[in-house]
Amino acid sequence: MPAYLTETTYRMCTRSEDYYSLYLQNKTIYLWVANHWTDECDYESINGATFRAVIQYMERLKKAPESIDAMLQFVIHNPHNIKEFERSEGLSGEMRELKDYEPAREWDDTTLFEGLIEKAREEWFTHKAKYAIQLAHGSVKLPNSDESGVTVASQWLRSELLNDLHTEVPAVAGILHENIPAVLAGLDEMGTDAATTGRFPLGFSQIDNNVVVGKQNLRFLGVLGMSGDGKTTLTNFIVYNWLTQGAHVLYCSTEHNPQEIWNAMCFLHQSHPDYIRFAARREVLPYL
């Protein structure tokens, strides 16, 4: 059987830069897996505690472990006094075993990521379902309660399933003034001191000094305005700034054809120092 958790942990400890970026982009999912892994897979070389230790490393040091040995030293010396590390014999033993692990090279990162999610949800749901069956039969009772039976089991299982992993953000419905709290919450999230790896400044200092726009927490940007207010001009300016930073942009317009969009980008680029230098030599513009 595929050892999704072991393989993921191994790659996190041996491909530091790649997997820290992947972790930041999918932080919510990795945290869910870390907190809900049931340790009921006999074919895994490590358990959920070891995976959570690697997550702790990345959260505390803002990077992935440079090696398995670096992760092992982090657990043994416990510089941040993490309570779970106080009895580190099991963790350190699994980290040593991880050094002898033979990686599954046939899996690409996307296949591994999707497999990890599916296996974590499958085992978590199976664990909850088994407990609900026992509760329905009356062989167990709710913690701190003498209740059991079908109704109790049904209510308990429904409440537990609310904690399932939700990979899609619920759509916001209604008009603007009805969603002011959601808008403010989104702005607060984007304004936190989160890691800025993959950040793309918009080109407006008033925004860039207060909001982090990038792969980590960007869902969408909306530009609102009446006809003729400059929504397209503003969007073109933002897209141009992203292009000059090396971003790959898919521009979908219902008003302008590709040639018109290209012309707009070239117009904005004419004041760039590279344009002046390269145009004089009649060479291809470096960014566009």
C-alpha positions as CSV (number, residue, x, y, z in Angstrom):
1,M,0.0,0.0,0.0
2,P,1.2,3.6,-0.7
3,A,2.8,5.2,2.3
4,Y,1.6,8.7,1.6
5,L,2.5,10.2,5.0
6,T,6.0,8.7,5.1
7,E,6.7,9.8,1.6
8,T,5.5,13.4,2.2
9,T,7.5,13.7,5.4
10,Y,10.6,12.3,3.6
11,R,10.3,14.9,0.8
12,M,9.7,17.7,3.3
13,C,13.0,16.8,4.9
14,T,15.0,16.3,1.7
15,R,13.6,18.9,-0.7
16,S,13.5,21.9,1.7
17,E,12.9,24.8,-0.7
18,D,10.4,23.1,-2.9
19,Y,8.3,21.7,-0.1
20,Y,8.3,24.8,2.1
21,S,6.8,26.7,-0.8
22,L,4.3,23.9,-1.3
23,Y,3.5,23.9,2.4
24,L,2.8,27.6,2.3
25,Q,0.5,27.3,-0.7
26,N,-1.5,24.5,1.0
27,K,-1.0,25.2,4.7
28,T,-4.6,24.7,5.7
29,I,-4.7,21.3,4.1
30,Y,-1.4,20.1,5.6
31,L,-2.5,21.3,9.1
32,W,-5.8,19.4,8.7
33,V,-3.9,16.2,7.8
34,A,-1.5,16.7,10.7
35,N,-4.3,17.2,13.2
36,H,-6.6,14.5,11.9
37,W,-4.3,11.6,11.0
38,T,-5.5,8.5,12.8
39,D,-2.4,6.3,12.8
40,E,-4.4,3.3,11.7
41,C,-2.2,2.6,8.6
42,D,0.1,-0.3,9.3
43,Y,2.2,0.3,6.2
44,E,3.4,3.7,7.2
45,S,6.9,4.0,8.6
46,I,6.0,7.0,10.7
47,N,3.0,8.2,12.6
48,G,1.1,11.5,12.8
49,A,3.3,12.8,15.6
50,T,6.4,12.7,13.4
51,F,4.5,14.5,10.6
52,R,3.3,17.1,13.1
53,A,6.9,17.6,14.3
54,V,8.0,18.5,10.8
55,I,5.0,21.0,10.6
56,Q,6.2,22.5,13.9
57,Y,9.7,22.9,12.5
58,M,8.3,24.9,9.5
59,E,6.0,26.9,11.6
60,R,8.7,27.9,14.1
61,L,11.7,28.4,11.7
62,K,9.8,29.6,8.6
63,K,11.6,27.0,6.4
64,A,11.6,23.3,5.8
65,P,14.3,21.1,7.4
66,E,17.5,21.1,5.3
67,S,17.9,17.3,6.0
68,I,16.5,14.5,8.1
69,D,19.5,15.0,10.5
70,A,18.5,18.7,10.9
71,M,14.9,17.6,11.8
72,L,16.3,15.0,14.2
73,Q,18.4,17.6,16.1
74,F,15.4,19.9,16.3
75,V,13.4,17.2,18.1
76,I,16.3,16.1,20.4
77,H,17.4,19.6,21.5
78,N,13.8,21.1,21.4
79,P,15.0,24.8,21.4
80,H,11.4,26.0,21.5
81,N,10.4,23.8,24.4
82,I,7.6,22.1,22.5
83,K,5.6,19.9,24.9
84,E,5.2,17.1,22.4
85,F,9.0,16.7,22.1
86,E,9.6,16.2,25.8
87,R,9.5,12.5,25.4
88,S,11.3,12.4,22.1
89,E,12.4,8.8,22.0
90,G,9.6,7.7,19.7
91,L,10.0,10.7,17.4
92,S,13.8,10.5,17.2
93,G,13.5,6.8,16.5
94,E,11.2,7.3,13.6
95,M,13.4,10.1,12.2
96,R,16.3,7.7,12.2
97,E,14.2,5.1,10.4
98,L,13.2,7.7,7.9
99,K,16.9,8.0,6.9
100,D,16.6,4.4,5.6
101,Y,13.4,4.9,3.8
102,E,13.4,4.1,0.1
103,P,11.4,6.9,-1.6
104,A,8.7,6.3,-4.2
105,R,10.2,8.0,-7.2
106,E,7.3,7.2,-9.5
107,W,5.0,9.7,-7.7
108,D,5.0,13.3,-8.8
109,D,4.3,15.9,-6.1
110,T,0.7,16.4,-7.3
111,T,-0.1,12.7,-7.2
112,L,1.4,12.4,-3.7
113,F,-0.5,15.5,-2.4
114,E,-3.8,14.3,-3.7
115,G,-3.2,10.7,-2.4
116,L,-2.3,12.1,1.1
117,I,-5.5,14.1,1.3
118,E,-7.7,11.2,0.1
119,K,-6.0,8.7,2.5
120,A,-6.2,11.1,5.5
121,R,-9.9,11.7,4.9
122,E,-10.6,8.1,4.3
123,E,-9.0,6.9,7.5
124,W,-10.5,9.8,9.5
125,F,-14.0,9.1,8.2
126,T,-13.6,5.4,8.8
127,H,-12.5,6.0,12.4
128,K,-15.5,8.3,13.1
129,A,-17.9,5.9,11.4
130,K,-16.7,3.0,13.5
131,Y,-17.2,5.0,16.7
132,A,-20.7,6.0,15.6
133,I,-21.6,2.4,15.0
134,Q,-20.4,1.4,18.5
135,L,-22.4,4.4,19.9
136,A,-25.5,3.3,18.1
137,H,-25.2,-0.2,19.4
138,G,-24.7,1.1,22.9
139,S,-21.3,-0.6,23.3
140,V,-19.7,2.8,24.1
141,K,-21.1,6.1,25.5
142,L,-20.4,9.7,24.8
143,P,-17.4,11.0,26.8
144,N,-18.6,12.6,30.1
145,S,-22.1,11.3,29.4
146,D,-24.2,8.1,29.8
147,E,-25.9,8.6,26.4
148,S,-25.8,6.2,23.5
149,G,-28.2,4.9,20.9
150,V,-29.0,5.6,17.2
151,T,-30.2,9.2,17.7
152,V,-27.2,10.1,19.8
153,A,-24.9,8.4,17.3
154,S,-26.5,10.3,14.4
155,Q,-26.2,13.7,16.1
156,W,-22.6,13.0,17.1
157,L,-21.6,11.9,13.6
158,R,-23.2,14.9,12.0
159,S,-21.4,17.3,14.3
160,E,-18.1,15.5,13.7
161,L,-18.4,15.7,9.9
162,L,-18.5,19.4,10.2
163,N,-14.7,19.1,10.8
164,D,-14.1,17.4,7.5
165,L,-11.6,19.0,5.2
166,H,-13.1,21.7,3.0
167,T,-10.7,22.5,0.1
168,E,-13.0,25.0,-1.5
169,V,-13.9,28.4,0.0
170,P,-17.7,28.8,0.3
171,A,-18.9,31.4,-2.2
172,V,-20.0,34.7,-0.8
173,A,-23.5,35.5,-1.8
174,G,-25.6,38.7,-1.6
175,I,-24.7,42.4,-2.2
176,L,-21.7,44.3,-1.0
177,H,-23.1,45.8,2.2
178,E,-24.3,42.4,3.4
179,N,-20.8,41.0,3.2
180,I,-18.7,43.8,4.8
181,P,-17.6,41.5,7.6
182,A,-16.3,39.0,5.0
183,V,-14.5,41.7,3.1
184,L,-12.9,43.1,6.3
185,A,-11.9,39.5,7.4
186,G,-10.3,39.0,4.0
187,L,-8.3,42.2,4.2
188,D,-7.2,41.4,7.7
189,E,-5.9,38.0,6.5
190,M,-4.0,39.5,3.6
191,G,-2.5,42.1,6.0
192,T,-1.0,39.7,8.4
193,D,2.8,39.1,8.9
194,A,2.7,35.9,6.9
195,A,5.6,34.7,4.8
196,T,5.8,36.7,1.6
197,T,7.4,34.0,-0.6
198,G,5.8,34.3,-4.0
199,R,4.5,37.8,-3.3
200,F,3.6,40.0,-6.3
201,P,3.4,43.7,-5.5
202,L,0.7,45.6,-7.3
203,G,2.7,48.7,-8.0
204,F,0.7,50.9,-5.6
205,S,2.7,51.7,-2.5
206,Q,-0.5,52.5,-0.5
207,I,-1.7,48.9,-1.0
208,D,1.7,47.1,-1.1
209,N,2.8,48.6,2.2
210,N,-0.3,47.2,3.9
211,V,-1.4,44.0,2.1
212,V,0.4,40.9,1.0
213,V,-0.8,39.7,-2.4
214,G,0.6,36.4,-3.5
215,K,0.2,32.6,-3.7
216,Q,-0.1,32.1,0.1
217,N,-3.4,33.8,0.8
218,L,-4.7,35.3,-2.5
219,R,-8.2,34.1,-3.5
220,F,-9.2,37.0,-5.8
221,L,-9.0,40.7,-6.3
222,G,-12.1,42.6,-7.3
223,V,-11.9,46.1,-9.0
224,L,-15.3,47.8,-8.7
225,G,-16.4,51.0,-10.5
226,M,-18.8,52.6,-12.9
227,S,-18.3,52.7,-16.6
228,G,-15.4,54.8,-17.6
229,D,-13.9,54.9,-14.0
230,G,-10.7,53.2,-15.2
231,K,-11.2,49.6,-14.1
232,T,-9.5,48.2,-17.2
233,T,-6.6,50.8,-17.0
234,L,-6.0,49.8,-13.4
235,T,-6.1,46.1,-14.2
236,N,-3.7,46.6,-17.1
237,F,-1.3,48.4,-14.8
238,I,-1.4,45.6,-12.2
239,V,-1.0,42.9,-14.9
240,Y,1.9,44.7,-16.4
241,N,3.7,45.0,-13.0
242,W,3.2,41.3,-12.4
243,L,4.6,40.5,-15.9
244,T,7.7,42.5,-15.1
245,Q,8.2,40.4,-11.9
246,G,8.1,37.2,-14.0
247,A,4.6,36.1,-13.3
248,H,2.6,34.0,-15.8
249,V,-0.7,35.7,-16.4
250,L,-3.8,34.4,-18.1
251,Y,-5.7,37.5,-19.3
252,C,-9.4,36.8,-20.1
253,S,-11.2,39.9,-21.4
254,T,-14.8,40.2,-22.8
255,E,-14.0,43.7,-24.2
256,H,-10.6,43.5,-25.8
257,N,-9.0,41.1,-28.2
258,P,-5.4,39.8,-27.6
259,Q,-3.8,42.4,-29.9
260,E,-5.4,45.2,-27.9
261,I,-4.2,43.8,-24.6
262,W,-0.7,43.3,-26.1
263,N,-0.7,46.9,-27.3
264,A,-1.7,48.1,-23.8
265,M,1.2,46.1,-22.2
266,C,3.7,47.5,-24.8
267,F,2.4,51.1,-24.2
268,L,3.0,50.7,-20.4
269,H,6.5,49.2,-21.1
270,Q,7.7,52.1,-23.2
271,S,8.9,54.1,-20.2
272,H,10.8,51.1,-18.8
273,P,14.6,51.5,-19.0
274,D,14.9,48.1,-20.7
275,Y,12.6,49.3,-23.4
276,I,14.7,52.3,-24.2
277,R,17.9,50.2,-24.2
278,F,16.6,47.2,-26.2
279,A,14.5,49.3,-28.6
280,A,17.6,51.2,-29.6
281,R,19.2,47.9,-30.5
282,R,15.9,46.6,-32.0
283,E,16.0,43.5,-29.9
284,V,13.1,41.6,-28.3
285,L,11.8,43.2,-25.1
286,P,13.0,41.1,-22.2
287,Y,9.7,40.9,-20.2
288,L,6.9,40.9,-22.8
